[in-house]
Amino acid sequence: MLITSLAAAGVLGLSTPAAPQPSPLPAEAAPRRSALKVKTKAYNLGGWEMRIERDGFTGQARCRLYLSRTLRGPRISYADGVFGFHMGDKVDVADAWYRIDNGPPRAWRDDLPALATRGEPLATNDLFNPTGGVVLIARDKLAGAGTVTIRSDRGSAPRRFRMKGFEAALAAARYNGCASQDGKGETFQRDALRR
């Protein structure tokens, strides 16, 4: 059948089909372009989520470390040695109190000067709720803590945040590139936790 098809093509003056041409090799710049993109990896360790973005162009890493048990449940974020306990976007936490494990309650506003000296942003652009519903507590105050209980104001019920698994998640994040270039600092950010 193949021979008759080729003979008929010759009689009719048709050309025979050409063999497929090999595809050219990719340009030299193509592999470089893919290496210069921002690549994101996500990990979960004991409920703690890690999102690590590596910028192939600058070589920098941006990391986010947070705990999100449920969509509406309490959230904890971590950045630059400070925990952010998210009480809700519409909750004003200016009069919040917190308790570490079974220790004495502390007013959150007493920690504001120390947080400000660290360069931590303490307000949002919302004039009606400048705190953004986030209570910030320095990591050194929570060393070895199992739970943190926070009451956002006098009329609200206290909420409990469990700290279990944070140290392991922090070590895993550092291992995966969330330590600064000199190894002394961290590259964690809190900005992507707004929903």
BELKA-V988281 format. One record per residue. N is the residue number from 1. RES is the residue in one letter. PHI is phi in whole degrees, -180 to 180 (999 if undefined). Layout:
# BELKA-V988281
[[N & RES & PHI] [N & RES & PHI]]
This chain:
# BELKA-V988281
[[1 & M & 999] [2 & L & -64] [3 & I & -67] [4 & T & -67] [5 & S & -67] [6 & L & -69] [7 & A & -66] [8 & A & -65] [9 & A & -66] [10 & G & -68] [11 & V & -66] [12 & L & -80] [13 & G & 83] [14 & L & -87] [15 & S & -83] [16 & T & -78] [17 & P & -62] [18 & A & -80] [19 & A & -69] [20 & P & -62] [21 & Q & -84] [22 & P & -67] [23 & S & -72] [24 & P & -67] [25 & L & -67] [26 & P & -62] [27 & A & -62] [28 & E & -62] [29 & A & -77] [30 & A & -60] [31 & P & -63] [32 & R & -67] [33 & R & -60] [34 & S & -69] [35 & A & -75] [36 & L & -90] [37 & K & -76] [38 & V & -88] [39 & K & -114] [40 & T & -116] [41 & K & -125] [42 & A & -124] [43 & Y & -132] [44 & N & -133] [45 & L & -135] [46 & G & 63] [47 & G & 93] [48 & W & -83] [49 & E & -97] [50 & M & -122] [51 & R & -120] [52 & I & -118] [53 & E & -107] [54 & R & -111] [55 & D & -93] [56 & G & -67] [57 & F & -80] [58 & T & -94] [59 & G & 82] [60 & Q & -86] [61 & A & -119] [62 & R & -119] [63 & C & -123] [64 & R & -129] [65 & L & -129] [66 & Y & -153] [67 & L & -116] [68 & S & -137] [69 & R & -70] [70 & T & -137] [71 & L & -63] [72 & R & -104] [73 & G & -76] [74 & P & -65] [75 & R & -120] [76 & I & -125] [77 & S & -120] [78 & Y & -134] [79 & A & -159] [80 & D & 51] [81 & G & 77] [82 & V & -132] [83 & F & -89] [84 & G & -116] [85 & F & -100] [86 & H & -87] [87 & M & -92] [88 & G & 135] [89 & D & -61] [90 & K & -97] [91 & V & -91] [92 & D & -89] [93 & V & -108] [94 & A & -61] [95 & D & -107] [96 & A & -75] [97 & W & -124] [98 & Y & -137] [99 & R & -136] [100 & I & -99] [101 & D & 51] [102 & N & -109] [103 & G & -75] [104 & P & -72] [105 & P & -70] [106 & R & -128] [107 & A & -78] [108 & W & -65] [109 & R & -63] [110 & D & -69] [111 & D & -89] [112 & L & -60] [113 & P & -61] [114 & A & -67] [115 & L & -69] [116 & A & -67] [117 & T & -68] [118 & R & -78] [119 & G & 86] [120 & E & -76] [121 & P & -69] [122 & L & -104] [123 & A & -141] [124 & T & -108] [125 & N & -84] [126 & D & -81] [127 & L & -69] [128 & F & -83] [129 & N & -144] [130 & P & -67] [131 & T & -80] [132 & G & 70] [133 & G & 76] [134 & V & -119] [135 & V & -97] [136 & L & -101] [137 & I & -135] [138 & A & -66] [139 & R & -62] [140 & D & -65] [141 & K & -76] [142 & L & -105] [143 & A & -59] [144 & G & 76] [145 & A & -75] [146 & G & -95] [147 & T & -141] [148 & V & -127] [149 & T & -110] [150 & I & -127] [151 & R & -113] [152 & S & -71] [153 & D & -158] [154 & R & -64] [155 & G & -92] [156 & S & -108] [157 & A & -82] [158 & P & -65] [159 & R & -117] [160 & R & -106] [161 & F & -118] [162 & R & -93] [163 & M & -99] [164 & K & -57] [165 & G & 89] [166 & F & -65] [167 & E & -60] [168 & A & -67] [169 & A & -67] [170 & L & -65] [171 & A & -64] [172 & A & -67] [173 & A & -65] [174 & R & -64] [175 & Y & -62] [176 & N & -87] [177 & G & 108] [178 & C & -93] [179 & A & -96] [180 & S & -69] [181 & Q & -59] [182 & D & -84] [183 & G & 81] [184 & K & -95] [185 & G & -110] [186 & E & -132] [187 & T & -116] [188 & F & -83] [189 & Q & -134] [190 & R & -108] [191 & D & -65] [192 & A & -90] [193 & L & -90] [194 & R & -73] [195 & R & -109]]
